[in-house]
Amino acid sequence: MSAAGEWFHPAEPSEDASVRLFMLPHAGSGAIIYRDWERLLPGDIAPQAVTLPGRHNRRDEMTYEDWDPLLDALHEAVADDLDERPFAFFGHCLGAQLAFRLTIRMEAEGGPSPVLVGMSGWSPVGFFQPTEEQSRMPAPELVEWIKKLGSFPAEIYDNPQMLALVVPALRADLRVAAQYVDDGAGTACPLVSYGGASDPLMESPDAMEHWAGRSPQYLGHSEYPGGHFYIDSHAEAVTTHFAQRLRRLAGRS
């Protein structure tokens, strides 16, 4: 993993790649959820997975518990890291929320903005949204609650050491997600969406269809067997699909 304090893993993108990809994880996690993507993506795409403060190699740092300060910090980190190459975002769950709003902000400021954004396991309409009260449940109740929701990989629940690391970051991220307000905003950037057919967090069966109204360049939805963490089992299919579209938009194929 990259050094403490680093937002991105790897800290430096490959110099040989012509396109960059920033990947944002789900609540409570970090760069580790994209551990296979560097191997699965073609060599002309340089992936950098995001780790927010308060988890993994950054666990000694204070977590963000409010939406605006987190988005501000993430925006600053990405903007400071950009070079002349085109770039894209891919986010899963909370990561999708952050990628979407970060794109809207970058476009509004008139500076560099992504050429493609991948939305996975979340939609602004029809998906479960936690409450601040739920984020403050006692640890045993919180663990049982997220287990029922299927909102964390199964192996986490049987590992007390991993749970001790995950729960504080998860609480913070749930508080952040609870503050999200959908204002109907959209983006000019092309969007493509992905999801699990039996995702328990999808409260409306047509939830992912709402992405069509959020970009004039919506590239469609791909659904895979599985729940909220379908992405673990279908990483190869998702990366292949996303990379094809990214390379085309970046003028690399």
Residue, then its C-alpha position, 0 to 999 in steps of 0.5 A: m500500500s502507499a504511505a500514510g497520508e496518501w490519497f491514492h494507490p499507487a501514489e504515482p500513476s504509470e508514466d506509460a499509460s495515456v489515460r488515468l482512472f481514479m477509483l473510489p471505494h464503498a463505505g468503510s473501505g479503501a483502495i483494497i477493494y480494487r486490488d485486482w484492477e491494475r492486473l485486469l485493466p489494459g496497460d494504457i490505463a493507469p488506475q489509482a484507487v482512493t483511500l479516505p482518511g481513517r482506514h487502512n494505511r491512513r487509519d491514524e488520521m481523523t475520518y471525515e463525518d460531514w459531506d462537504p468537507l470530505l468532498d472539498a478534501l477529495h476535490e483538492a487531492v484529485a485536482d493537485d494530482l492531475d497532469e495533462r492526461p485525460f482521466a476518469f472516475f469509477g465509484h462503488c456505492l459511497g464512492a459512486q456518490l462522491a465520483f458523481r458530485l466531484t464531476i459536477r463540481m469540476e465541470a462547474e468550475g470550468g477546469p479539467s473534468p473526467v471523460l467518463v464516470g462509472m457508477s456502481g451499486w448506487s443511484p440518486v433515486g431508488f437506493f437505500q440511504p442511511t440515517e445519522e441515527q443508524s450510524r450511531m448504533p452500538a457496534p453489535e447492532l451495527v454489525e448485525w444491521i449491515k450484515k442483513l443489508g449485505s453491505f459488506p463482504a461476508e468474510i469481514y463479519d467473522n474476523p474481529q480484528m478486521l471489524a475493529l478496523v472497519v466499524p469506525a470508518l464505516r460509521a463515519d462514512l454512513r454519517v457522510a452518506a446520510q447527509y447526501v441530498d439529491d437535487g436532481a443535478g446532472t453532468a455533461c460527462p458520459l456516464v455508465s452504470y453497473g449493479g448487482a441483480s439482487d442488490p438488497l440496497m436497491e429499494s426500487p427495481d428501476a433505480m438504475e434507470h434514473w441515470a439516463g436523465r443525469s447525462p445527455q451521454y448516458l451509455g447504459h446499464s450493465e447488470y450482473p448476478g449477485g448482490h451489493f458486492y457483485i463487483d467482487s465476482h465480476a471484476e473482470a467483466v466490469t473492467t473490460h466493459f469500462a475500459q473499452r468505453l474509456r479508451r474510445l472516449a479518450g481517443r485511444s482506440 
